[in-house]
Amino acid sequence: MKRRVVITGIGAITPYGVGAQTLWSALKEGKSAIATVKRISHEGQAVTFAGEIADFDDMHLIDPKEAKRMDRYNQLAMVAAEEAVKDSKIDTENLEDPYKYGVLVGSGVGGFDTFEKQFQNILDKGPTKCSPFTIPMLIADMVSGRVSIKYGFKGINKGVSSACATSNHAIGDAMRSIQYGEADVMITGGAEAVVTKIGIGAFSSLRALSRRNDEPQKASRPFDIDRDGFVMSEGSGILVLEELEHAKKRGAKIYAEVVGYGQTADAYDIVAPDPSGAGAEHAMEFALRDAGIEPKDVDYINAHGTSTGLGDIAESNAIARVFGDRNTNKKLKVSSTKSMHGHFLGATGAIEAIACIMAINEGIVPPTINLDNRDPKTADLDYVPNKAVRAEVNYALSNSFGFGGHNASIIIKKYQD
């Protein structure tokens, strides 16, 4: 019998600031985090806005010496992990068996900021002037390594990298590790920091980003007919997952339970989603099967909903095929919080999982802002347009889909003993 897995700690750093509660308060209010970028030059850039953590350099949340040896994505993860571990109240100084404590945190890209700076050093001064810390700063698995070092977790330790599906894969795999007894506690989630020249320039060249430079806060428009691409953001979301009896034994606060995980591949294109939405559909069905529930049991779906032309249509129609549209399923609510915070790429699933956890605990479904005119090619669903609503949420499903055709869905349940 699979062991039950609960969430006992959450942490986040986003363009709204530090803290999971800071994130949630903004989402409930329908507040956009998108603005003109301050950290990098706009010269030559077709896109000049993003979800940027503008004042992070002044927060002094990490030891300055250690911070110099971390890429920005890693710094963000360490801040979120610190909040999540403190929130869980795990006594990291007195672990009963450190080999039953693991870390599984991912990044879709890794150290873009380091890559840019060190390559420029090579161009300006020659190859020998590249920092000796370049590789450990750059590689995408290093965040898991650093988190384990900080907290003394000696069990499972690895990184996941599956583009924008990264965090959901990390959470799902961490859940599996606990279910089958490989770990009792897992720190999991994702981190991304690609608001850089190459990050914005490359995604812009791909024609994936919105170019609404004159109205940044209205640029992310999932399911709206006037959408023109997604909005890049940076941040980190971290969860502490724990085996239920282990959590109860130490008197932990339990936010919710992770009960379902489904993963598939489109096997269609390196960038474009399968327009049929078949991969997304099966990922959701597999998650439902894993959770042992029916489609009618799900109250809220946090959609991948990136504000891209093909993606929004494929996902919404897949949702309707699995759960029914508004005519046949009147209680289901679907929203894309990316309309407010933008797209965190590899970190997005963890940050959106926090939104699902808070929706369950507070009975509030966050909105899809900027949804003024639904694209008629999308399914007729209740997208919670522009304003949060009160609703009982017992089961929430979160979708994350990534370049390469990666699809991952997780299901979070209101905790009941």
N, C-alpha and C positions, 0 to 999 in steps of 0.2 A: 504493500500500500504506500502511495506517495505521501511524503510528509507535507504538512501545510506550511506555506511561506507567507509571512506578514511583513509589512513595512513599518519600521520603528524609528526611522530618521530620514529627514529630507533637508536638502540644502541647494541653494541656487545663487548664481550671480548672472544678471542679465542687464540689458540697457536701462532697466528701471532702477538698478542698484543692487546692493547685496541683500540676500535673504529671500527665502521661499515665500514668506508672508508679504514682502514688498512686491514680488511678482504677482501674487494672487490678488492683492488689493487693487493693483492696476488693471488686471484682467476683468475683475468684477465691475469696474467702472467703465470698461470699454475704452481704456486709454491707450493711445498709440505710443510706441517707443521709437518710432522712426524719425530721423532727422538728418540734416546735412552733415556729412562726415567732417570732423575737425582734425583727426589724427594724421591724415595723409593728404598729400597734395592732390588737387583736382585737375591738375594740368594734364591735358590729353585724355582724360577719362570721360566716357560717354555717360556714366552714372556717377552721381556725386552724393548719394545718400545711402544710409544703411541703419541697422540697429546697432549702434556703437556704444560701448561702455566708455563714455568720454572721460570720466574722472578717475578711472581705475588706477592710473599711475600715481595718484595722490592719496590713495587709500591706506598705504603702508600696512597691508594685511599679511605680508609675507616677510620673513627675514631678508633684508636687502642683499646679503651675500648669496643666499640661496636663490633669490629671485633672478640674479644675474646669470645663473646657470640653468634657468628654465626658459623655454619659449612661453609666449603669452598664453597659448592654449593651456599649457601646463599650470601656469600661475592661476588661471581662472578655476581650473579643476581643484587645485589645492584649497582655494577659498571656499568653494562649494562643499568639498569633502569635510573641511573643518566644521562647517555649520551642521552638516548631516550627522557626523560622529558625535558632536556635542549634543545635538538634539536627541540622539538615540540613548545617551547616557551610558554607553558602554565604557567600562573601566579598562582602558587600553593599557594601563600599567599592570594590570593583574589578570591577564587572559588565562583561563584555565587550560586551554590547549591551543596555542597559536596556529597549529596546523589545521584547525577547523574554522579558521577565519581567513577569508579570501578577498581578492579584489579583481573586478572585471569592469574596467572603464575603457571606453573607446573614443576614437576621433576619426572623422571621415577623411581628414587631410593631414593632421599633425602640424608640424612647425613651419607654416608658411612665412611667418615673420622672420624666423631665424634664417630660412632659406634665402629670402630676399637680402637681408643684411649681410650675410656671410658671402653670398655670391658677389655682392657689390664690393666687399673687401678684397676678394680675389681679383676682380676687374681693376680696382684702383691700386692695389699694393702687391698683388701676386699671390699664388697659391699658398705660400708659407704663412701668410697673414690670416688664414682662416682660423677661427677659434678652435682650440682643442675640445671644446664642449659642443661643437656643432652637431655631431651625430646624436649624442644623448639628448640634446635639446630638440632635434628635428623629428626623431622617429615617433610614430604614433602610439607605441605601446608604453612609452616612458611614464606616462601619467599613472598607470597601474603600478609600475615599479616604485615610483616616488611615494605614492599613497601607502603602499605596503611597508616601505622603509619607515615612514613617519609613525605609523601606528603599530608596527611590529606584527602585522598579519603575515603568517608564513605558509598559508595554504594556497589554494588555487590563485594563480596570478597570471593574467594575460590581458591583451587588448583585443578589441574587435574593430574592424574597419570595413564597413559596408555602405559607404557613402551616407546618404540621409536616413538609412535604416539602422545605422550603427547602434544608437542607444537602445532601441527596442530589442535588437539582437542581444545586446549586453544584458539587459534586464531579464530577458527570457532565458538566456543561457545561465545566468546567475541563479534564477529561480530553479532551473533544472538541477544545478549543482547541489542546492539545499534539499530539494525533493528526494534525490537519490542518495543522500547521506554523505556526499563528498565534503560538505561544509555545513556549519551551523549558522554562520553569519557571512554575508557578502556585501561589500561596498561596490556599488555599480552605477552606471550612468554614462555620461559623455561630456566632452568639452570641445569647443571649436573657437578659433580666432583667425578668421580669414578676411576680416575687413582690412585688407592690405592692397597695395597697388596690383600685385599679381592676382589676388583673389577677385577683386572687383573687375579688373581688366579682363581676366580670362572668362569669367562667367558672363560678362557683358559681350565679349566677342562671340560667345556661344548663343547670343540672343536670348538668354534665359532670364535676364533681369529686367524689371520694370524700368522705364526711362522717364518716369514722371518727376523729373528733378524740381519742378516748380511747386509740387504738392506732395512732398515725401510722406506725410501722414495718411494720404489717401491712395498711396501707390499699391499697397498690398490689398487686393480685392478678390479673395477667393469666391468662386462661383458667380461673380458679377460679369455681365457681358462686356464691360469696358476694361477688364483686366488685361495687363500687357506683360506679365512676368512676375517672378518672385522678388522679394527684398532680402538681401543678405543681412545676417545678424551674427553677433558673437556672444558667447556665454557658456555656462556649464550648469548642468543639473546632476545631482548625486542623490541616490537613495541608499539606505541601509536596509537590506533584506535579512530576515531572520527566521529560523525555524520556530514554529509557534510555541512549542513547549519550552524551548530555550528562552524565548522572550517572556513568557509567563512566569517562568521560574525566577527571573531577575526583576519582575515587576515593571516591565517596559511598557511605555505608552504605545499603543498599536493604532496606526492611522487607517490601515486597510489591508486587504489580503490580495496577493497576486495569484490568479487561478487559471489563466489561460494564455497560451502562446502558440501562434501559428506563423509559419515561414514558408515562402515559395520563391520561385524565380519566374520572371516573364519569359526568359529565353527568346527575346524579341529584338532588342536594339540596345546599343551601349548608352544611349541618353533618353530617347523617347519611351514613354510607357506603352505597353500593349494597349491600343485603343479599345479593345474589347473589355479590358479590366478583369480578365480571367484570373490573373495572378493575384490581384488584390482580393478578388472574390474568394478564392480558395484559402488565402491566408486568414481571412476573417472566419471562414467556415472551420478551418483547422483549430483556430483559437477557441471557438465555441465548443467544438468537440472535446478539446483538451480540458476546458472548464466544466464540461458535463452539463451545459445549459442549452436552452433553445433561443433562437433569435428574439422571440418575444420578451425574453428576460432582460435584454439590454435596454437601458434607459437613455444612455448618452454615448455618442461617438465623437471623440476628438479626431477630426479628419486630418489626413495629411495635408489636403487643401492648400497648395502652395501659391495659388493664383496664376497658374500657367494654363494655357489654352487646352492642351490635350489632357493633362493630368487631372484637372478638376472634373472634366466630363467623364473620364474613365472611372475614377474613384466613386463619384456620386452614383453612377448607374450600377456599379458593382454593389454598393451599399443597398440600393433599392432592390436588387435581385435577391440579396441575402435576407434583408430585414423588412422589405416592403416599403412603398412610398407613403406619402402623407395620407393618401386615401385608405390605405389598408393597415397602417401602423400609426395611429394618432399620438401615441405617447413618446415615440422616439425623437430625440433631439440630436442634431448634428451641428457642430460648429468648428470653425478653424481659428484657433487662437493666433495663428500666423498672421492673420489680418491686423493684429495689434503688435506682436513682438517680432514679426519677420521670421525668417528661416535660419535656424541655427545649424543646419546641415547635420553633422554627426551628433550634435548635442540635443537636437530638437526632440527626440523621443522621450528623453529623461525629463526635460523641462515640461513637456506636455503631459507626461505621466503625473507630475506634481499638480498640474491643473486638474487632472482627473481625480486625484486623491482629495484635493480641496473641494471639488464639486460634490463628491460623495459625502464628505464630512459636514459641509455647510448647506447642502441642498440648493446650490446655486449653479446654474449652467452659464458659462461665459459666452459672450456673443461672437458672431462674425461681423466685424465692423466693415464699413465701406460696401456693404451689400445693398445697393440701391435698385439694381435691375438684374434679377437672376437670368443667367444665360439659359434660354429655353432648351438648349442641348443637355443641360444638367438635369438630373432627376428632381422631381418635385418632393423635396424633403423640408422639414422644419429646420432651417439653418440658423435659427436664433438671431435674426438680423438686428445688428446695431445696438442691442440692449440686452443685458443679462436677464435671465428669468429664474424664478424659483421653481424647483422641481425635485421630487424625491429621486435620488440616484442610488440604486442598489448595485448596479453593474455598469461600469464604464469600459468602453473599448477604445483603444488608441491605435491609429494606423501610422506607419512610417514606411515610405517607399523611396528607393534610392537609384541613382544612375547605375547601370549594369543590370537593371531588372530585379534588384533585391526588394522583397516585400516582407514586412514583419508586423504582426498585430499582437497586442497584449490585452488581456482583460483583467481589470482590477475590481474587486468586490468589497462592499461594505462589510466591515468585520463583525462577525457574530461568533461568540464562543461555542 
